[in-house]
Amino acid sequence: MNYSLVIRNYMISLDLMPQNNIDKNASSPWSESEKNDWFTRQCIQRSYLEEVLTKLESLGDNFELLEYGVLSVAKQKYPLFLVRVGCFSEDKPSILITGGVHGYETSGVQGAIRFLQQKAQDYSEWFNIVVAPCVSPWGYETINRWNNLAIDPNRSFYAQSPAQESALLMRAIDKLGIEFFAHFDLHETTDTDNTVFLPDLAKRDATELTVWEIPDGFYLVGDVENPQGKFQSAIISSVEKVTHIAPQDSEGNIIGEPITQKGVINYAVKKLGLCAGITNAEYCTTTEVYPDSPHVSDEECILAQVAAVEGGLDYLVSQI
């Protein structure tokens, strides 16, 4: 049974699902005042200090925390960190892992941290590893896709970025001077994409609201310009030992995009300003966990993110 569709139809029956009825002639994009009104309605719902920073500080001597900036929305609350694992060597390929580009996508953040806690040192034998576990800490605390200026960081990875989260991470990666071999960007697709974030996007930009069928299960987004199908397939094989893979819809798509193989679609990651496109890595992928599935727990979502990184790294070991 497609539980996502059942939930969506149930919400429509209760008149909870916004409809595609925005009159473009009667509305206009948000002004700065309206963006500020949106910001003032947001509230802190969890702790970046307790759920992220405290865990990073307890990693141990084999991990180096590199502060690369602070968010201006609350400078004392939101320092930003990269984590480097073990001793770097020019003889080893370098791996980048990013989480929490969309702050509301919990398992991306906690999956990156769990990988650091349990698996990173094992893989440091073969790779130099850099992890940015929570790119958008304000978004994490307020459970938001956008930052405090109502900007989507994961559409803002380009020169002169308007999103501080994106700009600071790009500058930090550039300063490292590392040529990355692979990049894993850890995300989620949630029911609130349809009930909160896409409706807000339509209001912000004065565009017609369109929603998609939320896929029940894990899937990947590769780079249409460099899909690396065998790499993506290895990740899917690893993850399906932990959780189920999203099926294609009746038109052979996932979130409106045609699948290229089981559980995989492709985007133009650089053109769209996605985090997965910030390096020129030979291998890149964006994970998408579905935490609202009745078939998974929060813990299984975290384990799926870890399994995705492991599956990709195991494949890469065979390529070096």
Backbone as a ProteinNet text record, in pm:
[ID]
protein_1_A
[PRIMARY]
MNYSLVIRNYMISLDLMPQNNIDKNASSPWSESEKNDWFTRQCIQRSYLEEVLTKLESLGDNFELLEYGVLSVAKQKYPLFLVRVGCFSEDKPSILITGGVHGYETSGVQGAIRFLQQKAQDYSEWFNIVVAPCVSPWGYETINRWNNLAIDPNRSFYAQSPAQESALLMRAIDKLGIEFFAHFDLHETTDTDNTVFLPDLAKRDATELTVWEIPDGFYLVGDVENPQGKFQSAIISSVEKVTHIAPQDSEGNIIGEPITQKGVINYAVKKLGLCAGITNAEYCTTTEVYPDSPHVSDEECILAQVAAVEGGLDYLVSQI
[TERTIARY]
84.7	0	88	50.9	125.2	74.3	144.6	98.1	105.8	202.6	212.6	87.6	37.8	-81.7	-203.7	-210.1	-320.9	-324.5	-207.3	-199.7	-241.9	-191.8	-224.5	-374.8	-437.6	-581.1	-660.5	-611.7	-678.3	-673.7	-558.4	-544.4	-634.2	-643.4	-732.8	-877.1	-915.5	-1052.9	-1085.4	-984	-1003.4	-977.4	-952.4	-923.2	-796.4	-697.3	-569.9	-462.8	-484.3	-385.6	-415.2	-321.8	-344.9	-366.3	-452.8	-485.3	-414.3	-411.7	-344.9	-436	-459.5	-557.4	-504.7	-373.2	-317.5	-339.7	-398.1	-418.9	-297	-215.6	-92.2	-118	-234.6	-264.2	-306.6	-344.8	-395.9	-293.4	-180	-79.4	55.2	145.5	279.9	380	505.6	606.8	618.3	663.3	678.9	774.6	738.7	828.9	921.1	1020.1	1107.9	1029.4	926	842.1	770.3	719.9	650.4	747.4	869	969.8	1002.1	1009.9	1036.8	921	797.5	681.7	689.8	729.6	747.6	852.5	964.3	1072.8	1025.9	949.1	905.3	808.3	748.8	657.3	730.6	858.2	934.5	974.1	988.8	1025.1	1124	1202.8	1301.5	1229.1	1261.7	1194.6	1290.7	1421.5	1519.9	1653.9	1751.5	1877	1992.9	2049.4	2171.8	2287.2	2293.5	2399.7	2394.5	2276.9	2265.4	2270.7	2209.6	2194.4	2306.9	2384.6	2491.6	2626.6	2641.2	2772.1	2828.1	2743.7	2791.3	2842	2774.9	2819.2	2951.4	2967.9	3092.7	3209	3185	3291.9	3338	3254.7	3289.6	3349.9	3384.5	3432.6	3569.6	3656.5	3786	3903	4021.7	4145.8	4170.9	4107.6	4129	4043.6	3972.7	3887.7	3925.7	3936.8	3971.4	3850.1	3806	3694.5	3748.4	3701.4	3744.4	3625.4	3626	3517.8	3537.1	3434.5	3449.5	3358	3293	3209.3	3098.5	3018.6	2899.6	2786.7	2664.3	2549.8	2516.9	2493.7	2469.8	2335.3	2243.9	2113.2	2125.6	2227.7	2252.5	2394	2491.4	2631.6	2679.8	2628.7	2674.7	2614.8	2505	2435.8	2478.1	2522.7	2535.3	2674.5	2776.2	2905.7	2896	2972.3	2967.6	3098.4	3088.1	3207.9	3219.8	3345	3386.1	3457.7	3448.2	3520.8	3615.9	3743.3	3842	3878.7	3886.3	3906.4	4049.6	4119.1	4251.7	4355.4	4463.1	4573.8	4553.3	4560.7	4542.3	4669.8	4650.6	4762.7	4732.3	4830.8	4813.4	4798.7	4831.1	4821	4680.6	4591.6	4455.5	4356.1	4252.4	4146.9	4065.7	4006.1	3933.7	3782.7	3711.3	3566.1	3501.9	3395.4	3317.5	3179.1	3134.6	2999.4	2934.1	2814.7	2742.6	2605	2562	2429.1	2364	2233.5	2163	2166.8	2186.9	2172.8	2030.8	1934	1797.6	1787.2	1774.7	1781.6	1675.3	1559.3	1451	1470.4	1569.4	1590.2	1682.5	1621.9	1693.3	1796.4	1761.3	1853	1977.3	1971.2	2092	2197.1	2153.3	2244.1	2289.6	2194.7	2228.9	2297.8	2268.6	2339.5	2485.6	2513.7	2652.7	2727.7	2662.2	2725.4	2746	2646.3	2658.8	2772.9	2786.5	2897.9	3030.5	3041.4	3163.3	3187.8	3082.9	3097.5	3135.5	3083.3	3092.9	3172.8	3185.1	3241.8	3360.1	3371.3	3467.1	3610.4	3648.9	3787.3	3822.1	3726.7	3752.5	3785.7	3711.5	3732.4	3848.3	3897.9	4010.6	4139.2	4138.8	4252.3	4267.2	4155	4156.3	4133	4066.9	4024.2	4057.8	4084.6	4075.9	3927.2	3877.4	3733	3707.8	3621.7	3576.6	3425	3372.3	3227.5	3179.6	3075.3	3002.8	2867.5	2853.9	2735.6	2607	2617.3	2494.7	2520.3	2491.2	2519.6	2425.3	2303.7	2201.2	2147.5	2223.9	2181.3	2056.2	2035.1	1909.4	1792.4	1805.6	1702.7	1682.5	1791.8	1781	1698	1726.7	1655.7	1509.2	1479.1	1341.3	1268.2	1336.5	1282.4	1231.3	1323.5	1291.1	1373	1312.7	1384.2	1464.2	1408.1	1471	1560.2	1641.2	1713.9	1629.8	1685.4	1608.1	1562.2	1621.2	1580.5	1483.4	1428	1335.5	1402	1528.8	1606.3	1636.3	1623.7	1655	1805.1	1880.3	2024.9	2059.5	1974.1	2007.4	1963.8	1937.1	1924.7	2017.7	2115.3	2193.9	2344.7	2388.7	2532.1	2588.6	2611.3	2668.7	2736.5	2814.4	2890	2795.6	2842.6	2762.4	2629.5	2636.4	2516.5	2445	2312	2237.1	2218	2250.5	2233.5	2367.1	2372	2496.8	2546.4	2455	2493	2569.7	2519.8	2581.9	2715	2715.9	2837.2	2950.8	2920.3	3024.6	3080.5	2993.8	3043	3129.1	3086.7	3166	3303.1	3306.2	3434.3	3523.1	3462.8	3540.6	3599.1	3520	3568.5	3679.6	3663.4	3765.6	3897.1	3888	4008.3	4083.1	4012.7	4080.2	4178.6	4150.3	4238.9	4246.7	4135.6	4131.6	4054.8	4107.5	4034.5	3958.3	3828.2	3748.8	3719.6	3727	3699.2	3549	3482.6	3339.7	3273.9	3144.1	3065.5	2930.4	2899.1	2769	2693.4	2577.8	2495	2369.5	2349.1	2247.2	2119.8	2009	1881.3	1766.1	1647.5	1520.6	1415.5	1315.6	1191.8	1079.6	1004.4	904.7	765.5	664.8	528.1	511.3	590.8	578.5	627.5	695.2	726.1	596.6	493.1	365.3	276.5	285.8	192.7	244.5	375.9	434.8	522.7	624.1	730.7	694.7	629.2	586.3	476.7	379.8	284.5	351	448.8	520	597.2	656	729	636.4	516.9	421.1	379.1	361.5	325.6	441.2	561.2	678	700.8	686.7	719.8	598.1	477.1	353.1	341.9	361.1	350.4	241.7	202.2	100.1	156.8	79.7	122.4	110	218.1	214.7	275.3	211.3	263.3	297.4	381.1	419.2	380.7	375.2	350.4	477.2	470.2	587.8	615.9	734.5	764.4	789.6	732.2	750.9	875.5	986.4	1109.8	1229.8	1344.7	1473.2	1497.6	1554.8	1600	1721	1783.6	1903.2	1881.1	1951.8	1957.3	2102.3	2126.8	2259.4	2271.5	2384.6	2412.7	2387.1	2296.2	2261.6	2381.8	2477.5	2596.9	2703.7	2690.3	2790.2	2721.3	2633.6	2544.4	2610.6	2719.3	2789.7	2692.8	2630.6	2526.5	2569.8	2689.9	2735.2	2755.8	2803.7	2820	2684.2	2586.1	2451.9	2391.1	2411.3	2356.5	2415	2544.1	2607.7	2547.4	2514.7	2452.3	2313.8	2234.9	2100.8	2108.8	2200.7	2215.7	2248.9	2329.5	2364.7	2246.4	2173.9	2063.5	1947.2	1919.9	1803.6	1822.4	1941.8	1960.3	1906	1884	1838.6	1693.5	1654.3	1518.9	1478.3	1351	1298.3	1329.9	1338.1	1369.1	1238.7	1234.6	1113.4	1076.7	950.9	908.4	882.6	886.5	847.4	696	646.9	503.1	450.2	323.2	259.2	318.8	390	452.2	602	650.4	792.3	880.9	823.1	896.4	907.9	998.8	1004.6	1009.2	918.9	898	902.9	837.6	824.4	940	1045	1162.2	1171.7	1207.7	1217.9	1331	1303.7	1409.5	1507.4	1633	1736.7	1771.2	1743.4	1755.4	1681.5	1674.4	1599.6	1640.9	1543.8	1567	1656.6	1677.5	1771	1707.6	1715.6	1683.4	1803.8	1804.3	1915.9	1865.6	1943.5	1920.1	2045.3	2027.5	2141.8	2191.5	2277.5	2307.2	2376.9	2466.4	2535.5	2443	2368.5	2277.3	2172.9	2126.5	2023.9	2080.4	2211.2	2271.6	2262.1	2266.8	2255.1	2389.1	2384.8	2506.8	2590.7	2525.8	2598.7	2688.5	2669.2	2750.7	2862.3	2892.3	2990	3134.7	3159.5	3295.1	3291.9	3408.2	3416.9	3446.1	3389.8	3414	3369.5	3446.6	3412.5	3282.8	3256.5	3136.3	3059.4	2930.9	2848.9	2709	2643.9	2507.1	2437.5	2306.2	2221.5	2127.4	2132.7	2042.8	1909.5	1803.1	1669.7	1601.3	1592.4	1524.4	1380.9	1286.2	1146.8	1110.2	1123.1	1103	957.1	862.6	721.3	658.4	736.5	684.9	641.5	529.7	489.7	579.1	668.4	753.7	889.5	920.5	1053.4	1043.2	1150.3	1165	1269.9	1280.6	1384.2	1523.1	1541.3	1671.4	1702.9	1604.7	1627.9	1662	1606.8	1640.4	1787.5	1833.9	1974.9	2063.6	2024.8	2102.9	2104.8	1996.7	1992.9	2094.2	2108.2	2207.4	2348.7	2374.7	2507	2533.3	2432	2447.2	2473.3	2413.8	2436.8	2583.1	2638.8	2780.1	2869	2838.5	2918.1	2914.6	2795.4	2783.2	2861.7	2855.5	2931.9	3081.4	3126	3269	3322.7	3244	3287.5	3308.3	3218.9	3235.3	3362.2	3385.2	3500.9	3632.3	3634	3754.7	3795.3	3695.9	3726.6	3774.3	3761.4	3801.5	3939	3996.6	4123.7	4240.7
-120	0	124.7	225.9	351.8	440.6	435.6	508.2	658.6	706.4	849.5	901.3	826.4	868.2	860.4	756.8	745	865.4	902.5	1017.6	1144.5	1160.3	1281.4	1290	1178.9	1180.3	1205.9	1151.1	1175.5	1322.4	1384.8	1527.4	1611.6	1574.2	1646.4	1634.7	1514	1493.6	1580.5	1613.4	1700.4	1846	1874.1	2009.9	2064	1974.4	2016.3	2034.3	1979.6	1988.5	2109.7	2206.9	2323	2280.2	2351.2	2319.4	2414	2375.4	2455.6	2568	2665.3	2767.6	2908.3	2927.1	3060.4	3141.4	3259.1	3349	3438.7	3415.4	3491.1	3640.1	3677.1	3818.4	3886.7	3805.9	3862.8	3859.9	3802.2	3792.4	3833.9	3867.9	3908.3	3844.3	3833.6	3773.1	3847.7	3775.9	3837.3	3955.4	4058	4169.8	4133.3	4218.6	4193.6	4193.6	4276	4279.4	4146.8	4089.2	3961.6	3848.1	3854.6	3754.5	3766.3	3889.1	3908.5	3859.2	3879.5	3826.7	3674.3	3610.8	3465.1	3426	3498	3467.4	3476.8	3580.1	3598.9	3489.9	3419.6	3310.5	3179.9	3172.1	3050.3	3041.5	2919.6	2903.6	2788.3	2797.2	2693.5	2568.5	2455.1	2329.6	2221.5	2242.7	2148.4	2218.9	2152.5	2218	2173.2	2266.5	2241.3	2209.7	2278.5	2254.2	2111.3	2066.3	1934.5	1821.4	1842	1732	1724.6	1832.2	1832.8	1866.1	1985.2	2029.4	1941.7	1903.2	1818.5	1684.6	1629.9	1503	1519.9	1631.4	1654.5	1670.7	1739.2	1763.5	1634.4	1531.9	1406	1302.8	1342.1	1245.4	1186.9	1267.2	1213.5	1271.4	1222.5	1280.9	1254.4	1156.6	1125.4	1210.1	1306.4	1393.4	1538.8	1615.3	1756.8	1841.4	1928.2	2018.1	2149.8	2188.2	2312.8	2406.9	2513.7	2610.9	2696.2	2703.8	2777.6	2899.2	2934.2	3053.5	3042.4	3147.4	3148.1	3213.2	3173.6	3235.9	3367.7	3470.2	3603.2	3614.3	3520.3	3527.2	3516.9	3447.3	3436.1	3384.2	3474.2	3435.5	3344.2	3363.2	3280.7	3140.6	3122.6	2994	2902.5	2959.5	2880.2	2883	2835.5	2813.7	2694.9	2701.4	2598.8	2520.9	2388.8	2306.4	2206.2	2190.5	2074.7	1981	1851.4	1751	1678.8	1678.4	1600.9	1477.5	1365.9	1236.5	1189.5	1161.6	1102.9	1190.7	1128.9	1199.9	1202.9	1321	1334.8	1296.3	1233.8	1191.5	1222.1	1273.5	1300	1171.3	1059.3	931	870.9	933.4	881.4	976.8	924	1009.9	1071.7	1184.3	1258.4	1251.8	1237.9	1220.3	1334.5	1391.9	1493.9	1438.7	1459	1421.7	1546	1579.3	1695	1651.7	1712.4	1685.8	1815.2	1814.4	1929.9	2053.5	2038.1	2154.1	2207.4	2117.8	2149.6	2110	2207.3	2179.5	2086.5	2082.9	1999.2	1850.7	1816.8	1677.5	1607.7	1558.9	1517	1409.1	1304.6	1191.7	1227	1332.7	1377.4	1423.2	1500.9	1548.4	1433.6	1359.8	1253.2	1136	1115.2	1011.5	1046.2	1173.3	1217.1	1201.1	1237.9	1224	1076.3	993.5	851.4	788	828.6	777.9	816.9	940.8	983.4	900.2	876.6	805.6	658.8	595.6	449.6	395.2	469.4	411.8	487.7	615.6	700.4	653.6	615.5	574.8	449.4	358.9	239.2	276.4	371.7	409.1	505.9	563.4	656	584.4	452.7	375.8	397.7	416.7	431.3	575	656.3	788.4	897.8	1016.5	1138.1	1175.2	1199.5	1221.8	1357.6	1436	1565.2	1560.8	1600.7	1596.4	1732.9	1785.1	1903.7	1851.7	1819.7	1745.4	1826.4	1957.8	2038.5	2174.7	2185.6	2307	2420.9	2387.6	2488.8	2472.7	2515.5	2492.2	2568.8	2690.8	2760.1	2679.8	2631.1	2546.6	2419.1	2364.5	2244.3	2271.6	2382.5	2412.3	2447.5	2514.4	2555	2457.3	2350.7	2246.6	2310.7	2374.2	2448.4	2402.5	2410.6	2390	2515.1	2632.4	2760.1	2808.1	2910.9	2978.3	3094.2	3176.1	3281.8	3390.9	3396.6	3495.4	3436.9	3320.3	3251.6	3214.1	3173.6	3127.8	2979.9	2903.8	2761.3	2743.9	2702	2684.9	2586.2	2484.9	2383.9	2422.8	2547.5	2603.2	2724.3	2733.2	2856.1	2833.3	2719.6	2692.6	2740.8	2871.9	2936	3064.7	3124.2	3245.3	3356.2	3434.8	3541.2	3487	3373.4	3310.3	3401.3	3408.5	3488.3	3417.5	3289	3210.7	3199.8	3250.5	3248.5	3106.6	3014.6	2875.2	2819.4	2847.6	2797.1	2866	2997.8	3075.3	3035.9	3018.6	2984.5	2845	2750.6	2615.5	2614.1	2681.8	2685.3	2747	2853.2	2917.2	2824.8	2753.3	2661.8	2547.7	2492.7	2383.7	2433.5	2553.4	2610.2	2630.6	2676.3	2700.6	2572.1	2460.6	2333.6	2298.1	2342.3	2313.8	2166.7	2095.6	1951.6	1920.7	1830.2	1778.6	1654.2	1667.4	1557.4	1451.8	1328.6	1213	1182	1203.7	1173.5	1265.9	1287.7	1372.1	1305.8	1285.2	1233	1346.6	1385.1	1488.9	1422.2	1428.2	1347.3	1427.8	1379.6	1451.3	1358.6	1420.5	1350.3	1411.9	1333	1383.6	1353.1	1455.1	1437.2	1478.2	1436.7	1478.1	1629.7	1693.7	1838.6	1913.7	1845.9	1910.4	1957.2	1873.4	1906.9	1993.8	1977.4	2046.5	2179	2198.4	2320.7	2392.6	2324.8	2394.5	2432	2344.2	2382.1	2488.3	2481.7	2592.3	2725.2	2723.6	2847.3	2899.8	2808.1	2849.3	2917.7	2860.9	2920.9	3059.8	3076.1	3206.9	3305.5	3259.6	3348.8	3403	3314.3	3352.3	3388.3	3377.9	3406.4	3320.2	3191.7	3095.7	2994.9	2920	2818.6	2704.3	2661	2551	2418.6	2345.1	2208	2118.9	2006.1	1909.5	1782.3	1699.7	1574.6	1458.2	1341.9	1221.7	1187.1	1190.4	1160.7	1010.9	971.9	828.5	765.6	650.6	578.6	491.8	546.3	470.2	556	495.1	561	571.5	683.9	696	788	792.2	872.5	970.9	1082.1	1178.3	1187.5	1144.4	1155.5	1281.3	1298.4	1412.9	1373.7	1443.5	1408.9	1419.9	1507	1523.4	1418.7	1350	1250.5	1147.8	1065.5	983.7	874.3	814.8	710	603.5	534.1	437.5	325.4	271.3	160.1	205.9	325.2	384	397	452.7	468.4	332.1	236	102.1	37.9	58.3	1.5	61	189	253.3	195.5	182.6	125.5	-15.4	-96.2	-233.5	-236.1	-141	-133.3	-89.3	11.4	67.2	-29.6	-107.7	-195	-310.5	-323.6	-416.8	-358.2	-226.5	-155.5	-112.2	-64.9	-14.6	-34.3	-8.5	-33.5	82.4	50.4	147.8	199.2	326.8	387.7	327.7	291.5	242.1	358.3	329.7	429.5	445.5	561.3	580.3	520.2	542.8	481.7	528.8	641.6	694.9	666.6	584.8	549.8	657	742.7	855.5	843.3	920.8	951.5	1102.6	1160.9	1306.1	1376.7	1315.9	1377.7	1358.4	1290.2	1268.2	1120.8	1091.2	951.5	879.2	754.9	678	628.1	620.4	568.3	423.8	385.8	247.6	242.8	128	113.4	218.3	302.3	398.2	514.7	544.5	651.3	742.6	873.2	974.9	1067.5	1153.1	1245.9	1389.1	1481	1624.9	1689.8	1809	1890.4	1966.3	1900.4	1948.1	2084.1	2108.8	2237.5	2348.9	2322.4	2422	2465.2	2370.8	2399.9	2457.8	2467.9	2522.6	2430.4	2300.2	2202.5	2178	2140.5	2115.1	2005.4	1905.7	1795.4	1840.6	1962.6	2012.6	2106.6	2118.5	2219.9	2179.5	2051.7	2008.7	1955.7	1922.6	1854.9	1707.5	1652.3	1512.4	1420.4	1315.1	1216.9	1145.3	1129.3	1060.7	1152.7	1170.1	1245.1	1187	1199.7	1152	1230.9	1241.1	1299.1	1190.1	1159.6	1058.7	1123.2	1043.6	1089.9	980.2	1003.3	912.4	962.3	869.3	907.6	873.6	971.7	941.8	924.3	963.7	954.8	820.7	732.3	599.8	524.2	454	370.5	249	227.2	107.8	132.1	255.6	284.6	363.3	355.6	435.1	543.5	637.1	740	676.4	573.9	506.4	441.6	379.4	316.5	419.6	538.1	644.8	684	694.1	725.9	613.6	489.6	376	370.1	412.4	414.2	513.1	628.5	726.4	670.3	605.6	546.4	436.8	355.1	247.8	304	418.1	480.3	518.9	581.6	620.3	497.2	397.9	275.3	206.9	195.9	129.7	200.7	334.8	411.2	398.3	403.5	393.4	253.4	151.6	15.7	2.2	61.4	58.2	133.5	249	330.6	263.1	187.6	112.1	21.6	-34.6	-124.7	-50.6	82.9	161.9	228.7	217.9	287	187.1
0	0	0	-76.6	-78.6	34.2	149	266.5	248.3	170.8	146.5	78.7	-21.7	-92.9	-3.7	81.6	175.8	269	323.3	414	342.4	219	142.7	117.7	75.1	48.9	176.1	288.8	416.1	452.8	430.1	460.9	372.6	245	154.5	202.7	249.9	295.6	416.1	494.9	611.2	579.3	451.1	405.4	469.4	490.8	547.7	441.3	323.5	216.8	129.8	120.4	36	-108.7	-177.6	-315.5	-412.1	-539	-641.8	-688.6	-602	-635.1	-613.4	-619.4	-601.5	-727.6	-713.3	-826.1	-838.6	-942.2	-956.3	-969.8	-1026.7	-1046.1	-917.1	-818	-693.5	-581.9	-606.6	-501.5	-556.3	-467.8	-507.9	-414.1	-456.9	-369.5	-237.9	-138.1	-6.5	-10.9	59.1	83.5	198.7	224.9	339.6	469.5	476.3	596	616.2	507.7	518.4	553.3	500.3	538.4	687.1	734.6	876.9	962.1	913.6	985.7	995.4	884.4	886.1	989.2	991.1	1084.8	1230.2	1261.4	1400.1	1445.7	1352.1	1388.6	1418.7	1385.7	1410	1557	1606.4	1747.3	1762.1	1866.7	1896	1945.2	1884.2	1919.8	1968.7	1950.6	2002.6	2012.7	2069.9	2105	2017	1943	1865.7	1960.3	2073.6	2171.2	2222.7	2265.2	2326.4	2224.2	2108.8	2013.8	1910.6	1899.3	1799.7	1863.1	1917.9	1964.7	2074.9	2169.1	2279.1	2226.1	2126.4	2067.6	1993.3	1925.1	1853.5	1950.3	2059.8	2157.1	2223.9	2222.3	2290	2194.1	2074.4	1975.9	2010.2	2070.6	2110.3	2033.2	2066.3	2016.4	1868.1	1811.4	1670.1	1575.9	1632.8	1553.3	1580.2	1474.2	1485.9	1447.5	1541	1514.1	1460.8	1343.7	1281.2	1272.1	1351.7	1342.6	1217.8	1134	1009.2	998	1107.5	1106	1208.2	1216.5	1301.5	1222.6	1255	1190.1	1259.2	1180.3	1236	1306.2	1281.4	1346.1	1497.5	1546.8	1690.9	1707.3	1708.1	1697.1	1808.8	1930	2040.6	2036.3	1962.5	1961.8	1848.5	1736.8	1616.5	1554	1627.3	1562.8	1468.3	1360	1256.3	1254.9	1240.8	1251.2	1136	1092	1014.5	1109.8	1082.4	1160.3	1065.6	1100.1	1023.2	1104.3	1034	1099.7	1079.5	1191.3	1184.5	1117.4	1072.6	1008.5	857.4	800.7	656.1	582.5	468.5	385.8	240.1	168.2	26.1	-53.8	5.9	-62.6	-56.5	20.6	33.9	-32.4	-98.7	-152.3	-38.5	-65.1	37.9	15.8	126.4	125.7	204.3	149	218	249.7	373.4	415.4	473.7	425.5	477.4	526.3	635.8	690.7	734.7	743.4	797.7	711.6	580.4	491.9	503.5	504.3	546.4	693.2	779.5	922.3	974.5	909.5	960.4	932.3	850.3	810.3	910.7	1016.2	1136.5	1112.8	1039.6	1026.9	946.4	865.6	797.1	895.7	994.8	1099.1	1188.2	1239.6	1334.6	1265.6	1138	1064.2	1044.5	1014.8	1001.7	1133.2	1242.5	1373.9	1409.4	1382.8	1412.8	1332.2	1207.1	1127.4	1192.4	1238.8	1307	1432.1	1508.4	1634.7	1615.7	1513.9	1505.4	1387.3	1278.8	1157.5	1098.2	1127.7	1056.2	1072.8	1193.5	1214.5	1135	1117.9	1037.7	893.5	838.3	698.4	679	787.5	774.7	733.4	737.6	685.4	534.8	465.5	320	272.2	356.9	310.7	410.7	358.5	437.8	445.1	564.7	581.1	645.9	582.2	634.5	644.7	760.2	782.1	830.9	765.6	814.1	862.6	991.1	1036.4	1042.5	1058.5	1068.2	1004.9	878.1	801.9	841.4	882.4	911.8	1053.8	1154.7	1293	1335	1282.3	1313.6	1257.8	1136.1	1077.8	1157.4	1213.4	1295.7	1420	1487.6	1611.8	1588.5	1479.5	1451.8	1360.7	1320.4	1231.5	1103.1	1031.7	910.1	791	673.7	548.5	513.7	542	508.6	622.4	591.6	698.8	751.3	838	902.6	807.2	687.4	586.7	484.9	515.4	425.9	294.4	303	187.1	205.2	96.9	99.2	76.5	179.2	159.3	48.6	29.4	-71.1	-212	-234.2	-368.1	-381.3	-290.7	-278.3	-278.5	-329.9	-335.8	-469.2	-474.7	-592.9	-549.3	-638.9	-605.2	-559.6	-460.1	-400.4	-347	-282.7	-229.3	-130.2	-136.6	-39.8	94	99.4	222.1	294.3	415.3	491.1	513.9	538.8	561.8	442.4	322.9	200.4	174.7	187.7	159.8	252.6	382.2	478.6	452.9	418.6	391.1	265.5	160	37.9	63.4	140.5	170.8	253.7	348.9	433.1	350.6	260.4	175.2	84	31.7	-55.8	19.6	144.6	223.8	256.6	261.4	288.7	178	57.7	-54.5	-89.1	-69	-91.2	-219.3	-298.1	-414.2	-368.4	-355.2	-300.1	-405.5	-360.5	-444.6	-447.2	-332.1	-322.2	-221.1	-241.1	-151.8	-128	-1	41.6	110.9	59	120.6	174.6	305.8	372.7	396.3	339.3	343.4	379.9	393	409.6	317.7	284	222.9	321	362	467.1	419.8	494.5	463.7	472.9	557.9	571.9	447.9	357.5	229.6	163.3	168.7	106.3	193.4	325.3	413.8	466.9	464.8	519.6	417.7	369.6	298.1	154.7	80.8	-53.6	-50.1	42.7	53.6	88.4	179.1	211.7	91	13.1	-106.2	-206	-225	-317.3	-270.2	-140	-86	-100	-66.5	-72	-212.6	-311.8	-449.5	-533.8	-474	-547.6	-671.7	-652.7	-761.4	-728.8	-827	-806.1	-723.3	-627.3	-541.2	-614.4	-617.9	-667.2	-559.9	-534.8	-437.9	-512.4	-451.7	-513.9	-424.2	-482.9	-404.1	-329.2	-197.1	-115.6	-122.4	-167.6	-179	-42.4	-21.7	104.4	92.2	137.2	135.2	102.7	106.7	81.4	-68.1	-111.8	-250.2	-257	-373.1	-395.4	-509.3	-501.5	-611.2	-657.3	-779.6	-838.5	-922.8	-984.7	-1070.4	-1215.4	-1280.3	-1417.5	-1511.5	-1477.1	-1559.2	-1529.8	-1417.2	-1375.8	-1285.5	-1340.9	-1258.2	-1175.9	-1225.1	-1150.8	-1099.2	-1195.1	-1161.8	-1071	-1088.6	-1004.7	-860.3	-842.9	-709.5	-641.1	-713	-655.3	-623.6	-711.6	-689.8	-565.2	-541.1	-421.5	-295.2	-299.8	-183.5	-158.9	-265	-251.1	-192.7	-239.9	-190.4	-42.1	1.6	143.3	227.9	180.4	258.5	269.6	165.6	172	270.8	327.1	437.8	568	567.3	686.7	675.3	558.3	538.2	392.8	364.2	230.9	136.5	8.8	-94.5	-155.5	-186	-239.4	-374.9	-393.5	-524.1	-620.1	-747.5	-845.9	-844.8	-888.7	-896.9	-1027.3	-1054.6	-1171	-1302.6	-1299.9	-1420.7	-1426.8	-1334.9	-1333.7	-1275.1	-1189.6	-1132.5	-981.1	-926.1	-783.3	-772.9	-695.1	-682.3	-818.5	-914.4	-1045.3	-1140.4	-1096.3	-1180.3	-1219.5	-1344.7	-1387.4	-1315.7	-1275.1	-1210.2	-1316.1	-1277.8	-1367.5	-1334.3	-1212.3	-1165.2	-1033.6	-972.5	-848.1	-745.7	-704.2	-597.4	-632.4	-759.3	-798.1	-902.9	-878.5	-977.6	-989	-1089.7	-1109	-1121.3	-1065.4	-1079.8	-1139.9	-1194.6	-1236.4	-1112.5	-1034.5	-899.6	-898	-990.8	-992.6	-1041.8	-1146.2	-1202.4	-1101.4	-1018.9	-919.9	-790.3	-779	-657.4	-538.6	-563.5	-455	-388.1	-261.4	-186.1	-250.5	-310.2	-371.2	-485	-533	-643.3	-603.8	-474.4	-432.5	-458.7	-483.7	-519.7	-663.1	-712.1	-841.5	-821.4	-714.5	-680.2	-793.3	-814.2	-916.1	-882.6	-753.1	-707.4	-612.1	-636.6	-541.1	-538.5	-426.1	-411.4	-303.1	-314.5	-210.5	-162.2	-33.5	23	57.4	50.8	89.6	169.8	299.7	391.1	410.6	429.4	455	599.7	691.9	833.8	874	787.4	822	784.4	730.2	694.7	820	813	927.3	945.6	850.4	854.1	918.4	958.7	1012.6	1142.8	1218.5	1340.2	1315.9	1408.6	1398.6	1394.8	1474.7	1478.5	1344.5	1282.8	1153.1	1045.2	1058	963.2	976.8	1099.5	1122.7	1067.8	1095.5	1046.9	894.3	831.3	685	629.4	695.2	650.5	665.9	776.8	798.2	695.4	669.8	571.2	432.6	400.6	270.5	254.1	356.4	349.7	343.8	427.3	425.7	289.7	231.7	102.5	-5.7	-2.8	-99.9	-79.7	44.6	73.3	42.2	72.6	39.7	-111.2	-188.2	-333.9	-375.2	-314.7	-351.5	-314.4	-206.6	-170.1	-285.1	-351.7	-464.2	-587	-586.2	-703	-687.4	-568.1	-543.6	-534.5
[MASK]
++++++++++++++++++++++++++++++++++++++++++++++++++++++++++++++++++++++++++++++++++++++++++++++++++++++++++++++++++++++++++++++++++++++++++++++++++++++++++++++++++++++++++++++++++++++++++++++++++++++++++++++++++++++++++++++++++++++++++++++++++++++++++++++++++++++++++++++++++++++++++++++++++++++++++++++++++++++++++++++++

